[in-house]
Amino acid sequence: MKRSTIHVALFACVVIGSAAEVGAASIETAVLTAGGYSNWGTYGVPAPFSDYFSDSVSVPTIGLAAAGVPGEIKSQSATSGFLTDQSSINTGFSGNTFVGSTQVRAEFGVLGAEAHGVFTGNQSSSIVAATQGMAVFKDSFNITSPTIANGTPGLVSFQFTIDGSTTSTAGAPGNGSSGRVLVNYRQNNDPTYLLMRATSDPRFAPDLYPYDTTTGWTKTSEVGTSSVFGSSVFSTFGLPFVYGTPFDFTTAMLAYAWPGVGSSDVDFYSSVVLTGISGVAADSLITGASGTHYSLSGVVPQPIPGDGNGDGWVDGLDYLLWAGAFGTHPGPDGDISDGDYNDDGSVDGLDYLQWAGHYGTHATTDVPEPSSLALLLGCLTAASVRRR
């Protein structure tokens, strides 16, 4: 996969004016769905999207509800863990229909967003019909090395693996239908830079930025249809830092579907993953204020409590592993593949609780699904009967 380095600052395209505390770690998501006629003539990019992007869906400045436009804008933030959110809309007005959805996820070092929309009918400047999702992570990095003295200046670059697709189809020749994904980054309160952009719109040639990106990506254009899809590694500038001195690094992504008369599908939900940190000493220790584990390979996956077979999921297979070893005493050996999930030397009910508390989670989530409760109770009952 090709690594692409950006050389354009987004003074005109992105406005990040966050007054967040330097050194604080946070993740953030926002979703927007809207479809209907607006009775308000002034439009703008709503918060919190405007905190990170100016190239975004514009809505009535008075607000969706006040302007009479069905839809919603939701946002959330956290200082640890992960966030997911979604929104959908299915509405009809004056012979027009709009169906759309968006979904986002954010954790430290991993972002994802997708947006979809289909509009049928007749467009006008009074109609708002679009979906978009945004995901952001900010961490305070501290890089140290046993072979380089604290206070020594250096340059660090972050590599992100990005994959996904955007496809837009016009409902009639000449109609606009736009799908776009943008990823940007900034260090501390310095200018914001564009890391990657992909745009599909049948009225124009498919757009992929950086413009020299070819390996791993395909751009197609036919009458009424435009697509960009692929996967590769994108690199930031070399960012100045000082060994032993923390600095903030923020990455934001936005996906929007603005179908005009037609459809747009933007799917980068599994896409923006920090997979490399370069330019620093090979023996560097990289820590984040979030508590996330980083290395020269980017985010370091952490074992999940209760994932005995190590497949990245806490599920029924791990329960069977525990049940099969129940009553044994492997000793505290640091290996949970023997069913001793809390590593206290015995496979017992405490290990079941460890498994049950994480059932339904996997490597990029850490919250059990509510629907798993019945299964947990059933498994506990079965285990009790089995051991009588």
Secondary structure as UniProt FT lines:
FT   STRAND          3..5
FT   TURN            11..13
FT   TURN            22..23
FT   STRAND          26..37
FT   STRAND          43..44
FT   TURN            47..48
FT   HELIX           49..51
FT   STRAND          59..60
FT   TURN            61..62
FT   TURN            64..68
FT   STRAND          71..78
FT   STRAND          82..93
FT   TURN            94..95
FT   STRAND          96..107
FT   TURN            108..109
FT   STRAND          110..120
FT   TURN            125..126
FT   STRAND          127..145
FT   TURN            146..147
FT   TURN            150..151
FT   STRAND          153..170
FT   TURN            173..174
FT   STRAND          178..187
FT   TURN            188..189
FT   STRAND          193..200
FT   TURN            202..203
FT   STRAND          207..209
FT   TURN            211..212
FT   TURN            215..216
FT   STRAND          217..222
FT   TURN            223..224
FT   STRAND          225..235
FT   STRAND          239..242
FT   TURN            243..244
FT   STRAND          247..258
FT   STRAND          262..278
FT   TURN            282..283
FT   STRAND          285..288
FT   TURN            289..290
FT   STRAND          293..295
FT   TURN            296..297
FT   STRAND          298..299
FT   TURN            305..306
FT   TURN            308..309
FT   HELIX           316..325
FT   TURN            326..327
FT   HELIX           336..338
FT   TURN            341..342
FT   HELIX           349..358
FT   TURN            359..360
FT   TURN            363..364
FT   HELIX           370..372
FT   HELIX           373..386
//
